[in-house]
């Protein structure tokens, strides 16, 4: 039933276009303008006579002159109809709503249930409670233990998933303080670059690359740091070297090539 409603709304929205297609074309040109002018003159003469400002003889003479001009108005051939344009408009009446529905079925998610604000707010409150509980558990374990490190990593991923980048960066920093890891360093550096903290990101990337200088993600972030810092030549050199070492089947290669092309 919902699709029938959508089709009805689409048909209602396109109804003016259908009326244009069904309406006969209006003649346009000099003759039409002349006819309108002469009809207006005749109507004005009738009003003048009714008001007593024209006697019968003057009215008859003036009316005869206007009628003569009316009959002498040059005829112009009507502009030829364009059946192709009409056919295109008629096709649009069907194709526009059909295309819209097809795009929605392709990219949309008609089976996903609605999420009213009250439900979203309740879900956000539950997430906040879970994260608060996680923080409490992290604080209950030894601060330099592997359990605390795993807790900070879990919290950082959760905060990043919620779009709270400041809290995510803090959690990853706490995890790195317990035990430095190049992969976690890359996570933190990416957040720092996104927040404009170039100096801090550079420090983290440099330390991580001392552990693993061949890590492709760290090398990409190094180039990204140079690009965001306004040094596109350094970024290009870094990314070109990474591209030379990247296998043809690597999933990130198209992305790297695109970023290289976008450099000024």
C-alpha positions as CSV (number, residue, x, y, z in Angstrom):
1,X,0.0,0.0,0.0
2,X,2.8,2.4,0.8
3,X,4.1,2.2,-2.8
4,X,0.6,3.0,-4.1
5,X,0.6,6.1,-1.9
6,X,4.0,7.1,-3.3
7,X,2.8,6.7,-6.9
8,X,-0.3,8.7,-6.1
9,X,1.8,11.5,-4.6
10,X,4.1,11.5,-7.6
11,X,1.2,11.6,-10.0
12,X,-0.3,14.6,-8.1
13,X,3.0,16.4,-8.2
14,X,3.3,15.9,-12.0
15,X,-0.3,16.8,-12.7
16,X,0.5,20.3,-13.9
17,X,2.9,18.8,-16.4
18,X,0.1,16.6,-17.7
19,X,-2.3,19.5,-18.0
20,X,0.3,21.3,-20.1
21,X,0.5,18.2,-22.4
22,X,-3.3,17.9,-22.8
23,X,-3.9,21.7,-23.3
24,X,-4.0,22.6,-27.0
25,X,-1.2,25.0,-28.0
26,X,-2.0,28.6,-27.9
27,X,-1.4,30.5,-31.1
28,X,1.3,33.1,-30.8
29,X,2.5,35.9,-33.1
30,X,1.6,39.3,-34.5
31,X,-1.9,38.3,-35.7
32,X,-2.9,37.3,-32.2
33,X,-1.7,40.6,-30.8
34,X,-3.6,42.5,-33.5
35,X,-6.8,40.6,-32.9
36,X,-6.6,41.3,-29.2
37,X,-6.0,45.0,-29.8
38,X,-9.0,45.3,-32.2
39,X,-11.3,43.5,-29.8
40,X,-10.3,45.9,-27.1
41,X,-11.0,48.9,-29.4
42,X,-14.4,47.5,-30.2
43,X,-15.2,47.1,-26.5
44,X,-14.0,50.6,-25.8
45,X,-16.3,52.0,-28.5
46,X,-19.3,50.2,-27.0
47,X,-18.5,51.7,-23.6
48,X,-18.2,55.2,-25.1
49,X,-21.6,54.8,-26.9
50,X,-23.2,53.5,-23.7
51,X,-21.9,56.5,-21.8
52,X,-23.4,58.9,-24.4
53,X,-20.1,60.3,-25.6
54,X,-20.6,58.9,-29.1
55,X,-23.7,59.3,-31.2
56,X,-24.9,56.5,-33.4
57,X,-23.3,57.7,-36.6
58,X,-19.9,58.2,-35.1
59,X,-20.1,54.9,-33.4
60,X,-21.0,53.1,-36.6
61,X,-18.2,54.7,-38.5
62,X,-15.6,53.9,-35.9
63,X,-16.8,50.3,-35.6
64,X,-16.7,49.9,-39.3
65,X,-13.1,51.1,-39.4
66,X,-12.0,48.7,-36.6
67,X,-13.8,45.8,-38.3
68,X,-12.0,46.7,-41.5
69,X,-8.6,46.6,-39.7
70,X,-9.6,43.4,-38.1
71,X,-10.4,41.7,-41.4
72,X,-7.2,43.1,-42.9
73,X,-4.9,41.8,-40.2
74,X,-2.2,39.6,-41.8
75,X,-2.6,35.9,-41.2
76,X,0.5,34.0,-40.0
77,X,0.9,30.2,-40.1
78,X,0.7,28.6,-36.6
79,X,4.1,27.4,-35.4
80,X,4.4,23.7,-36.1
81,X,3.9,21.4,-33.1
82,X,6.9,19.5,-31.9
83,X,5.8,15.9,-31.4
84,X,9.2,15.0,-30.1
85,X,9.0,17.5,-27.2
86,X,5.5,16.3,-26.3
87,X,6.6,12.7,-26.4
88,X,9.5,13.5,-24.0
89,X,7.2,15.3,-21.6
90,X,4.8,12.4,-21.7
91,X,7.5,9.9,-21.0
92,X,8.7,12.1,-18.1
93,X,5.3,11.7,-16.5
94,X,6.1,8.0,-16.1
95,X,9.9,7.9,-16.0
96,X,10.4,10.6,-13.2
97,X,8.4,8.8,-10.5
98,X,9.5,5.3,-11.7
99,X,13.2,6.4,-11.6
100,X,12.8,7.9,-8.2
101,X,11.3,4.7,-6.8
102,X,14.0,2.7,-8.5
103,X,16.8,4.8,-7.0
104,X,15.2,4.5,-3.6
105,X,15.0,0.7,-3.9
106,X,18.6,0.6,-5.0
107,X,20.2,3.0,-2.5
108,X,17.5,3.3,0.2
109,X,16.6,1.0,3.0
110,X,12.8,0.6,2.9
111,X,12.8,-2.3,5.3
112,X,14.6,-0.4,8.1
113,X,12.1,0.6,10.8
114,X,11.6,4.2,11.7
115,X,13.7,5.6,14.6
116,X,11.7,8.3,16.4
117,X,13.6,10.9,18.5
118,X,12.4,9.3,21.7
119,X,13.9,5.9,20.7
120,X,17.2,7.5,19.6
121,X,17.5,9.5,22.8
122,X,16.9,6.3,24.8
123,X,19.5,4.4,22.8
124,X,22.0,7.3,23.4
125,X,21.3,7.2,27.1
126,X,21.9,3.5,27.2
127,X,25.2,4.0,25.3
128,X,26.3,6.7,27.8
129,X,25.5,4.3,30.7
130,X,27.5,1.5,29.1
131,X,30.5,3.8,28.5
132,X,30.3,5.1,32.0
133,X,30.3,1.6,33.3
134,X,33.3,0.8,31.1
135,X,35.3,3.7,32.5
136,X,34.4,2.6,36.0
137,X,35.8,-0.9,35.3
138,X,39.0,0.5,33.7
139,X,39.6,2.6,36.9
140,X,39.1,-0.5,39.0
141,X,42.1,-2.4,37.4
142,X,45.8,-1.6,37.8
143,X,46.4,1.5,35.7
144,X,49.4,0.0,33.8
145,X,48.0,-3.4,33.3
146,X,47.1,-5.0,30.0
147,X,43.5,-5.1,31.1
148,X,43.5,-1.3,31.5
149,X,45.1,-1.0,28.0
150,X,42.4,-3.1,26.4
151,X,39.8,-1.2,28.2
152,X,41.1,2.1,26.9
153,X,41.2,0.7,23.4
154,X,37.7,-0.5,23.6
155,X,36.6,2.9,24.9
156,X,38.4,4.7,22.2
157,X,36.8,2.7,19.4
158,X,33.4,3.2,21.0
159,X,33.8,7.0,21.4
160,X,35.0,7.3,17.8
161,X,32.0,5.3,16.6
162,X,29.8,7.9,18.3
163,X,31.6,10.8,16.7
164,X,33.2,12.0,20.0
165,X,36.7,12.4,18.6
166,X,38.2,14.2,21.6
167,X,37.2,11.4,24.0
168,X,38.5,8.8,21.5
169,X,41.8,10.5,21.2
170,X,42.2,10.7,24.9
171,X,41.4,7.0,25.3
172,X,44.0,6.0,22.6
173,X,46.6,8.2,24.3
174,X,46.0,6.4,27.6
175,X,46.4,3.1,25.9
176,X,49.6,4.2,24.2
177,X,50.9,5.4,27.5
178,X,50.6,1.9,28.9
179,X,52.3,0.2,26.0
180,X,53.3,1.8,22.7
181,X,52.0,0.1,19.6
182,X,52.4,1.3,16.0
183,X,48.8,0.3,15.1
184,X,47.3,2.2,18.0
185,X,49.6,5.1,17.2
186,X,48.2,5.3,13.7
187,X,44.7,5.4,15.1
188,X,45.6,8.3,17.4
189,X,47.6,10.1,14.7
190,X,44.6,10.0,12.3
191,X,42.4,11.5,14.9
192,X,44.9,14.2,15.7
193,X,45.3,15.1,12.0
194,X,41.5,15.4,11.7
195,X,41.5,17.7,14.7
196,X,44.3,19.9,13.3
197,X,46.9,18.8,15.9
198,X,49.7,18.5,13.4
199,X,52.6,18.7,15.8
200,X,51.3,16.1,18.1
201,X,50.4,13.8,15.2
202,X,53.9,14.2,13.8
203,X,55.5,13.2,17.1
204,X,53.3,10.1,17.3
205,X,53.9,9.1,13.6
206,X,57.7,9.5,14.0
207,X,57.8,7.3,17.1
208,X,55.6,4.7,15.4
209,X,57.7,4.6,12.3
210,X,60.8,3.9,14.4
211,X,59.1,0.7,15.3
212,X,57.8,-0.1,11.8
213,X,59.0,2.2,9.0
214,X,57.4,0.1,6.3
215,X,53.9,0.1,7.7
216,X,51.7,1.4,4.8
217,X,49.2,3.1,7.0
218,X,51.9,5.1,8.9
219,X,53.5,6.1,5.6
220,X,50.2,7.3,4.2
221,X,49.5,9.3,7.4
222,X,53.0,10.8,7.1
223,X,52.1,12.0,3.6
224,X,48.6,13.2,4.8
225,X,50.3,15.2,7.6
226,X,52.5,16.9,5.1
227,X,49.6,17.7,2.8
228,X,47.4,19.1,5.6
229,X,50.4,21.1,6.9
230,X,50.7,22.9,3.5
231,X,53.7,20.9,2.1
232,X,52.2,19.2,-0.9
233,X,55.6,18.4,-2.5
234,X,56.7,16.5,0.6
235,X,53.3,14.7,0.6
236,X,53.8,13.8,-3.1
237,X,57.2,12.4,-2.5
238,X,56.0,10.3,0.5
239,X,53.0,8.9,-1.3
240,X,54.9,8.2,-4.6
241,X,57.4,6.1,-2.6
242,X,54.5,4.3,-0.9
243,X,52.8,3.7,-4.3
244,X,56.0,2.2,-5.7
245,X,55.9,-0.3,-2.8
246,X,52.2,-1.0,-3.0
247,X,51.1,-4.2,-4.8
248,X,48.7,-3.8,-7.7
249,X,46.0,-5.8,-5.9
250,X,46.3,-3.9,-2.6
251,X,42.8,-2.6,-1.7
252,X,44.1,0.8,-0.7
253,X,46.0,1.5,-3.9
254,X,43.1,3.2,-5.7
255,X,42.5,5.5,-2.7
256,X,46.2,6.4,-2.6
257,X,46.3,7.1,-6.4
258,X,43.2,9.4,-6.0
259,X,44.9,11.3,-3.1
260,X,48.0,11.8,-5.2
261,X,45.9,13.2,-8.1
262,X,44.2,15.6,-5.7
263,X,47.4,17.2,-4.6
264,X,48.0,20.7,-5.9
